[in-house]
């Protein structure tokens, strides 16, 4: 079954009286989010296209700038690429890994289960091979806006994207915090952005062309070990004709990919414990994410939430997971402990535009040897009037690797780039949306 996106059918997307909507919300979420029919309602005629806005999201798997790679290599090589915590547990006295450095056992050539599948990245030659492979992937995507996860800093993003992009990253914007896995956004000047003003915790001042960046710090949450997850980084664009677009790049907590957020899916005690902790942190990230989206929607922005969700959102929808464990109204404030799924929690119609389409991924070819269904785009339904195609017809392109993953060379990443093409209609000269 080929499905472009998951979105409310046109027949039921209009606002309903508040009391009726509240009473029927649980049923609507089940029906609408589960409506995965290939023949979804479409516009009677194809609308004229002004241009395509091409957005790609890509987790670069611990990609480091040369300076950060050398610092990582100097620290980790004497430890034989093992994590300091592992060695301390065995009674060895070793220093703590600096917060700005990624894991010593990253890029070790394994599939995460101990099986060697690619050449480890331990020296300059292998770093260059990984760099060249990623840069080639991103060139082939030919995106106007690039959302990167797991990069060390802005310099790492510049190396991958080249001189044709402006770049910003959380490594520079999130002052007072150091993490090894940062977010970056790159954009081409010809999409209407030539510079951006950033602030630490809130909206930046607009630049002359109406663009700004926002650090969404509240998405960063600490687990029981005190380590903080990544914040969000958003790019705000003026598309013309009164259309304003907010694009949020995020990388959510790993370890809670499938199943309800409030349930343990394993009977193995250790795995159940790890999942319980991971899902607790993930649930804490949902309310600040929703607050950011709701604020933008109330201000009239169209919202794109994209990146590495570390969660199979399509499975949430197919399994008809409720928003809350207690069945309460998702539009009401609740403890994170009661949140059972992400998409249903965000899609509470408060404000009315708070209903999100999950854009389906395209085909994963044999060369797309990467994680599946966790790199996603969520689009708010108020975007649809700006587009020349209905949300239900949109699909991302999964950009495959240039070569098979092999022990002879480093792999580009454990993720593939996912490209979304938004067909923008011509702007209304009167500024009507």
DOPA-108641 format. One record per residue (C-alpha): residue in three letters; x negated, y negated, z negated. Coordinates in pm, whole numbers, padded with zeros to 5 digits, always signed. Example, Ala and Ser with C-alpha at 12.3 -4.5 7.8 and 13.67 -1.06 7.14 Angstrom:
2
ALA-01230+00450-00780SER-01367+00106-00714
END
This chain:
433
UNK+00000+00000+00000UNK-00151-00331+00110UNK-00049-00619-00112UNK-00172-00975-00083UNK-00079-01104-00424UNK+00151-01063-00719UNK+00393-01352-00751UNK+00758-01424-00829UNK+00994-01370-00534UNK+01133-01694-00393UNK+01487-01600-00490UNK+01410-01623-00860UNK+01128-01877-00877UNK+01351-02181-00932UNK+01386-02306-01291UNK+01667-02147-01489UNK+01857-02297-01779UNK+01639-02284-02089UNK+01858-02056-02298UNK+01910-01804-02018UNK+01540-01807-01928UNK+01436-01740-02287UNK+01684-01455-02322UNK+01581-01290-01994UNK+01208-01364-01998UNK+01098-01014-02097UNK+01312-00859-01822UNK+01193-01112-01565UNK+00830-01045-01648UNK+00881-00674-01596UNK+01069-00721-01269UNK+00869-01006-01121UNK+00522-00899-01223UNK+00606-00547-01115UNK+00739-00653-00774UNK+00452-00512-00571UNK+00641-00473-00246UNK+00447-00534+00075UNK+00748-00705+00232UNK+00754-00996-00011UNK+00954-01301+00106UNK+00750-01522+00339UNK+00797-01861+00495UNK+01013-01849+00807UNK+00743-02018+01011UNK+00369-02050+00974UNK+00290-02401+00856UNK+00022-02616+01022UNK-00320-02588+00855UNK-00530-02894+00779UNK-00830-02687+00674UNK-00925-02384+00472UNK-01074-02437+00130UNK-01307-02141+00081UNK-01380-02043-00280UNK-01603-01752-00379UNK-01655-01600-00723UNK-01964-01390-00788UNK-02129-01239-01096UNK-02501-01238-01008UNK-02598-00982-01277UNK-02859-01150-01495UNK-03003-01373-01224UNK-03279-01593-01365UNK-03469-01894-01240UNK-03847-01835-01203UNK-03927-02004-01536UNK-03660-01808-01724UNK-03761-01482-01555UNK-04122-01531-01661UNK-04021-01609-02022UNK-03800-01297-02024UNK-04077-01081-01879UNK-04334-01207-02133UNK-04103-01128-02423UNK-03959-00796-02307UNK-04253-00625-02135UNK-04448-00572-02463UNK-04132-00407-02602UNK-04126-00175-02301UNK-03798-00333-02196UNK-03608-00215-02503UNK-03380-00432-02709UNK-03533-00567-03034UNK-03231-00446-03232UNK-03286-00091-03112UNK-03649-00103-03225UNK-03569-00259-03562UNK-03316+00020-03623UNK-03610+00260-03590UNK-03811+00070-03850UNK-04029-00133-03617UNK-04100-00497-03695UNK-04025-00700-03382UNK-03915-01060-03329UNK-03560-01147-03241UNK-03486-01210-02877UNK-03443-01583-02807UNK-03080-01670-02740UNK-03165-01816-02398UNK-03301-01481-02276UNK-03082-01199-02150UNK-03107-00839-02270UNK-03445-00670-02237UNK-03282-00360-02090UNK-03098-00560-01823UNK-03184-00488-01459UNK-03340-00154-01560UNK-03218+00022-01248UNK-02952+00230-01421UNK-02578+00249-01377UNK-02522+00183-01747UNK-02488+00553-01823UNK-02855+00642-01791UNK-02855+00737-01422UNK-03117+00556-01210UNK-02956+00410-00897UNK-03170+00109-00794UNK-03522-00025-00836UNK-03563-00210-01169UNK-03646-00580-01158UNK-03964-00619-01360UNK-04201-00827-01144UNK-04206-01121-00906UNK-04172-00909-00592UNK-03857-00737-00718UNK-03717-01069-00839UNK-03769-01210-00490UNK-03599-00911-00332UNK-03294-00958-00556UNK-03295-01331-00481UNK-03305-01278-00105UNK-03024-01021-00118UNK-02792-01246-00320UNK-02869-01553-00110UNK-02782-01357+00205UNK-02450-01247+00053UNK-02356-01603-00040UNK-02454-01735+00303UNK-02228-01477+00463UNK-01939-01589+00239UNK-01986-01946+00371UNK-01784-02094+00084UNK-01709-02457+00010UNK-01707-02388-00364UNK-01908-02113-00535UNK-01828-01993-00888UNK-02123-01805-01036UNK-02145-01598-01353UNK-02454-01455-01526UNK-02707-01710-01406UNK-02972-01848-01638UNK-02934-02216-01550UNK-02864-02467-01273UNK-03202-02401-01113UNK-03110-02036-01066UNK-02790-02142-00888UNK-02978-02390-00668UNK-03219-02117-00558UNK-02931-01891-00457UNK-02722-02158-00284UNK-02987-02371-00118UNK-02994-02746-00053UNK-02646-02759+00100UNK-02476-02746-00241UNK-02454-02964-00547UNK-02480-02758-00866UNK-02392-02776-01236UNK-02417-02508-01504UNK-02323-02454-01866UNK-02694-02418-01954UNK-02728-02794-01916UNK-02373-02905-01997UNK-02314-02705-02317UNK-02546-02901-02538UNK-02668-02742-02859UNK-02597-02386-02744UNK-02826-02139-02571UNK-02705-01821-02403UNK-02867-01591-02150UNK-02559-01560-01925UNK-02439-01898-01804UNK-02173-02013-01560UNK-02249-02237-01263UNK-02046-02409-00995UNK-02182-02510-00656UNK-01993-02727-00410UNK-02060-02869-00067UNK-02056-03249-00039UNK-01818-03231+00257UNK-01535-03093+00043UNK-01501-03436-00113UNK-01751-03407-00398UNK-02088-03580-00400UNK-02151-03603-00773UNK-01987-03515-01099UNK-01989-03660-01447UNK-01975-03405-01728UNK-01898-03421-02096UNK-01956-03172-02372UNK-01605-03079-02474UNK-01348-03259-02266UNK-01260-03418-01934UNK-01538-03603-01759UNK-01503-03949-01613UNK-01402-03935-01247UNK-01670-04007-00990UNK-01602-04244-00696UNK-01455-03959-00490UNK-01227-03834-00764UNK-01418-03524-00874UNK-01527-03426-01220UNK-01640-03128-01423UNK-01500-03010-01752UNK-01660-02784-02007UNK-01385-02575-02168UNK-01574-02498-02485UNK-01285-02344-02677UNK-01292-02034-02455UNK-01623-01947-02622UNK-01539-01732-02924UNK-01762-01555-03176UNK-01741-01185-03252UNK-01814-01016-03586UNK-02188-01032-03509UNK-02171-01409-03471UNK-02264-01406-03103UNK-02054-01643-02896UNK-01899-01562-02562UNK-01932-01795-02266UNK-01729-02117-02236UNK-01537-02207-01922UNK-01653-02456-01659UNK-01398-02635-01441UNK-01421-02843-01126UNK-01146-03100-01069UNK-01078-03209-00711UNK-00860-03465-00534UNK-00737-03302-00213UNK-00555-03606-00077UNK-00187-03681-00053UNK-00151-03681-00431UNK-00272-03320-00457UNK-00506-03252-00748UNK-00670-02914-00797UNK-00831-02776-01114UNK-01056-02472-01061UNK-01174-02290-01374UNK-01476-02059-01361UNK-01482-01809-01647UNK-01651-01491-01768UNK-01441-01329-02038UNK-01541-01081-02307UNK-01635-00733-02183UNK-01515-00408-02338UNK-01138-00441-02296UNK-01092-00363-01927UNK-00779-00149-01935UNK-00486-00080-02163UNK-00290-00322-02377UNK-00501-00574-02561UNK-00345-00474-02892UNK-00399-00098-02857UNK-00694+00137-02888UNK-00725+00369-02589UNK-00991+00611-02716UNK-00976+00874-02988UNK-01355+00874-03025UNK-01421+00671-03344UNK-01725+00481-03215UNK-01565+00391-02882UNK-01241+00295-03056UNK-01434+00068-03295UNK-01620-00106-03010UNK-01301-00157-02811UNK-01113-00291-03113UNK-01383-00553-03170UNK-01407-00645-02801UNK-01030-00678-02756UNK-01004-00893-03069UNK-01251-01141-02919UNK-01076-01128-02580UNK-00740-01205-02744UNK-00897-01507-02916UNK-00999-01640-02574UNK-00645-01632-02434UNK-00484-01922-02629UNK-00752-02181-02540UNK-00741-02063-02178UNK-00364-02107-02176UNK-00384-02449-02342UNK-00626-02571-02076UNK-00405-02441-01793UNK-00085-02582-01945UNK-00242-02927-01992UNK-00347-02934-01628UNK-00006-02815-01507UNK+00176-03078-01714UNK-00045-03342-01553UNK+00056-03221-01207UNK-00255-03026-01112UNK-00252-02705-00917UNK-00457-02450-01112UNK-00696-02180-00995UNK-00841-01954-01268UNK-01117-01735-01130UNK-01428-01541-01221UNK-01523-01223-01402UNK-01225-01143-01622UNK-01378-00812-01736UNK-01021-00687-01716UNK-00808-00507-01459UNK-00524-00757-01423UNK-00352-00559-01149UNK-00320-00269-01389UNK-00164-00502-01646UNK+00104-00582-01392UNK+00156-00233-01255UNK+00194-00094-01607UNK+00433-00378-01695UNK+00249-00475-02009UNK+00441-00723-02225UNK+00300-01058-02327UNK+00337-00989-02700UNK+00318-00678-02914UNK+00630-00784-03107UNK+00833-00884-02801UNK+00840-01250-02903UNK+00872-01537-02655UNK+00538-01599-02481UNK+00616-01971-02469UNK+00595-01992-02848UNK+00267-02022-03035UNK+00153-01691-03180UNK-00145-01535-03352UNK-00396-01393-03101UNK-00349-01056-03272UNK+00000-01035-03117UNK-00115-01088-02757UNK-00078-00768-02554UNK-00168-00882-02200UNK-00321-01182-02025UNK-00111-01244-01712UNK+00225-01219-01888UNK+00102-01444-02170UNK-00007-01713-01924UNK+00310-01681-01713UNK+00561-01813-01966UNK+00711-02095-01752UNK+00629-02353-02017UNK+00562-02586-01839UNK+00771-02463-01543UNK+00462-02430-01318UNK+00305-02186-01567UNK+00365-01878-01357UNK+00057-01722-01203UNK+00004-01512-00893UNK-00274-01255-00904UNK-00439-01258-00563UNK-00505-00903-00455UNK-00856-00799-00360UNK-00917-00686-00006UNK-01076-00356+00091UNK-01384-00234-00096UNK-01594-00083+00182UNK-01863+00181+00133UNK-02122-00096+00106UNK-01916-00273-00162UNK-02075-00060-00435UNK-01966-00274-00726UNK-01712-00323-01005UNK-01355-00322-00883UNK-01054-00530-00980UNK-01217-00736-01253UNK-01327-01031-01034UNK-00998-01212-00987UNK-00815-01525-00879UNK-00500-01643-01059UNK-00305-01920-00881UNK-00033-02136-01036UNK+00291-02135-00840UNK+00295-02514-00787UNK+00011-02459-00537UNK+00245-02296-00287UNK+00391-02618-00134UNK+00034-02730-00054UNK-00045-02416+00142UNK+00037-02306+00496UNK+00109-01953+00373UNK+00303-01822+00072UNK+00106-01705-00229UNK+00231-01352-00166UNK+00035-01339+00161UNK-00304-01442+00023UNK-00580-01189-00030UNK-00947-01212-00116UNK-01224-01078+00104UNK-01469-00849-00077UNK-01810-00931+00070UNK-02006-00603+00100UNK-02377-00561+00039UNK-02606-00574+00341UNK-02756-00234+00258UNK-02658+00066+00045UNK-02770+00059-00319UNK-03096+00255-00327UNK-03383+00348-00557UNK-03610+00181-00302UNK-03501-00173-00384UNK-03314-00383-00642UNK-02941-00413-00592UNK-02804-00765-00549UNK-02566-00721-00844UNK-02317-00484-01003UNK-02047-00717-00864UNK-01954-00814-00509UNK-01864-01169-00403UNK-01487-01217-00373UNK-01385-01487-00125UNK-01050-01668-00132UNK-00942-01883+00164UNK-00676-02140+00075UNK-00500-02264+00393UNK-00425-02626+00304UNK-00138-02798+00481UNK-00195-03152+00609UNK-00162-03408+00332UNK+00166-03598+00312UNK+00076-03957+00408UNK+00334-04080+00157UNK+00155-03892-00120UNK+00449-03660-00187UNK+00350-03317-00315
END
